[in-house]
Amino acid sequence: MKMTVVARVLISVLVVVLTARVSMCFRRNVTAEKIMERNFRKTVQLSDKFNCGPPQKRTIYLHEIVGEEVWKTEYMEKIESVHPYSVVLHRCENAGCCEKYNERCKSANETEVTLTFMYIRKSSGSTSTYEYRTHQAKNHTLCECQIISDKQIK
């Protein structure tokens, strides 16, 4: 079969267009990969700058200190109000990044602190009574990366 000049020109144009398309797609993929690689490096830098370190201040609510069950059975029914509802203690959880997937920033040392709260009791009349109660809580003083699981990502 003989090809006409027009057919040859069309085939040549088609080859050029397809080659250009393939080249553009390849360049686009390379560029996208470079962007992903750059973003990955930024993510690693952020993690590296926030290593597991000193404990950080966190709001801890009274029900977390006394325990949910004790709070419900002993306090919810009998107490009208408590002051303060929360305190600030130092905690290691989420205080920094660890290098390995199966490690988390955890407390390596803690001190026991005594906290005093004012409880206002419910009363049948118009007057309320109050009392001071103390509770023990743990204040984290040192954090370190600790293994939380035997499973590792290789």
C-alpha positions as CSV (number, residue, x, y, z in Angstrom):
1,M,0.0,0.0,0.0
2,K,1.3,3.4,-0.9
3,M,0.9,6.2,1.5
4,T,0.0,9.5,0.3
5,V,2.0,12.6,1.2
6,V,-0.9,13.8,3.3
7,A,-1.0,10.6,5.3
8,R,2.8,10.7,5.9
9,V,2.5,14.3,7.1
10,L,-0.4,13.4,9.4
11,I,1.6,10.5,10.9
12,S,4.6,12.7,11.4
13,V,2.5,15.3,13.2
14,L,0.9,12.6,15.3
15,V,4.3,11.2,16.3
16,V,5.5,14.7,17.3
17,V,2.4,15.5,19.3
18,L,2.5,12.1,21.1
19,T,6.2,12.5,21.9
20,A,5.5,16.0,23.3
21,R,2.6,14.7,25.4
22,V,4.7,11.9,26.9
23,S,7.6,14.3,27.6
24,M,5.2,16.7,29.3
25,C,3.7,13.9,31.5
26,F,7.2,12.7,32.4
27,R,8.3,16.3,33.3
28,R,5.0,16.8,35.3
29,N,5.6,13.6,37.3
30,V,9.3,14.5,38.0
31,T,8.2,17.9,39.2
32,A,5.4,16.4,41.3
33,E,7.9,14.0,42.8
34,K,10.4,16.8,43.6
35,I,7.6,18.7,45.3
36,M,6.6,15.7,47.4
37,E,10.3,15.1,48.3
38,R,10.7,18.7,49.4
39,N,7.5,18.5,51.5
40,F,8.8,15.2,53.0
41,R,12.1,16.9,54.1
42,K,10.1,19.8,55.7
43,T,8.0,17.3,57.6
44,V,11.1,15.5,58.9
45,Q,12.7,18.8,59.9
46,L,9.6,19.7,61.9
47,S,9.7,16.3,63.7
48,D,13.4,16.6,64.4
49,K,12.9,20.0,66.0
50,F,10.3,18.7,68.4
51,N,12.1,15.8,70.2
52,C,10.7,14.2,73.3
53,G,12.0,16.7,75.9
54,P,10.8,18.5,79.0
55,P,7.3,17.9,80.3
56,Q,4.7,20.4,79.1
57,K,1.9,22.1,81.0
58,R,-1.5,20.6,80.6
59,T,-4.9,21.2,82.0
60,I,-6.0,18.3,84.2
61,Y,-9.6,18.2,85.4
62,L,-10.5,17.0,88.9
63,H,-12.5,14.0,87.6
64,E,-9.2,12.8,85.9
65,I,-7.4,13.1,89.3
66,V,-9.9,11.3,91.4
67,G,-11.0,8.8,88.7
68,E,-14.2,8.7,86.6
69,E,-15.9,6.1,88.8
70,V,-15.2,7.8,92.1
71,W,-16.2,11.1,90.6
72,K,-19.6,9.7,89.5
73,T,-20.4,7.8,92.7
74,E,-19.0,10.1,95.4
75,Y,-19.1,13.6,94.0
76,M,-21.7,14.1,91.3
77,E,-24.6,13.4,93.6
78,K,-23.4,15.2,96.8
79,I,-21.4,18.2,95.5
80,E,-23.0,21.3,94.1
81,S,-19.7,22.9,93.0
82,V,-15.9,22.5,93.2
83,H,-13.2,25.1,92.9
84,P,-11.0,24.9,90.9
85,Y,-12.4,22.5,88.4
86,S,-9.0,21.9,86.9
87,V,-5.3,22.4,87.6
88,V,-2.2,22.7,85.6
89,L,0.3,19.8,85.8
90,H,3.2,18.8,83.7
91,R,2.8,15.9,81.3
92,C,5.0,14.0,78.8
93,E,2.2,12.6,76.6
94,N,2.5,14.4,73.2
95,A,5.4,16.5,74.5
96,G,7.6,15.6,71.6
97,C,8.5,13.1,68.9
98,C,10.4,9.9,69.1
99,E,12.5,8.4,66.3
100,K,10.8,5.0,66.2
101,Y,7.3,4.2,65.3
102,N,6.8,1.9,68.4
103,E,8.0,4.6,70.9
104,R,6.2,7.4,72.6
105,C,7.2,10.3,74.8
106,K,6.4,9.0,78.3
107,S,7.2,10.0,81.9
108,A,10.6,8.8,83.2
109,N,10.3,10.5,86.5
110,E,7.4,12.1,88.5
111,T,6.7,13.8,91.8
112,E,3.6,13.5,93.9
113,V,1.9,16.8,94.6
114,T,-0.9,17.6,97.0
115,L,-3.7,19.7,95.6
116,T,-6.5,21.3,97.7
117,F,-9.9,21.9,96.3
118,M,-13.0,23.5,97.9
119,Y,-16.2,21.4,97.7
120,I,-19.5,23.1,98.1
121,R,-22.1,20.6,99.3
122,K,-25.7,20.5,98.3
123,S,-28.0,21.2,101.1
124,S,-31.7,21.1,101.7
125,G,-32.0,24.7,102.8
126,S,-30.8,28.0,101.3
127,T,-27.3,27.7,102.8
128,S,-24.5,25.7,101.4
129,T,-21.7,24.2,103.3
130,Y,-18.2,23.9,102.1
131,E,-15.1,21.9,102.9
132,Y,-11.5,21.6,101.7
133,R,-10.3,18.3,100.4
134,T,-6.8,17.3,99.3
135,H,-6.0,15.0,96.5
136,Q,-2.7,13.5,95.4
137,A,-1.6,13.9,91.7
138,K,1.5,13.1,89.7
139,N,3.5,15.8,88.1
140,H,5.9,14.6,85.4
141,T,9.4,15.9,85.8
142,L,11.4,14.0,83.1
143,C,10.3,12.6,79.7
144,E,11.9,10.0,77.5
145,C,11.0,7.8,74.5
146,Q,9.7,4.5,75.7
147,I,8.7,1.4,73.8
148,I,4.9,0.9,73.7
149,S,4.7,-2.1,71.4
150,D,6.9,-4.9,70.0
151,K,5.6,-4.1,66.5
152,Q,8.0,-2.1,64.4
153,I,7.9,-0.7,60.9
154,K,11.0,-1.7,59.1
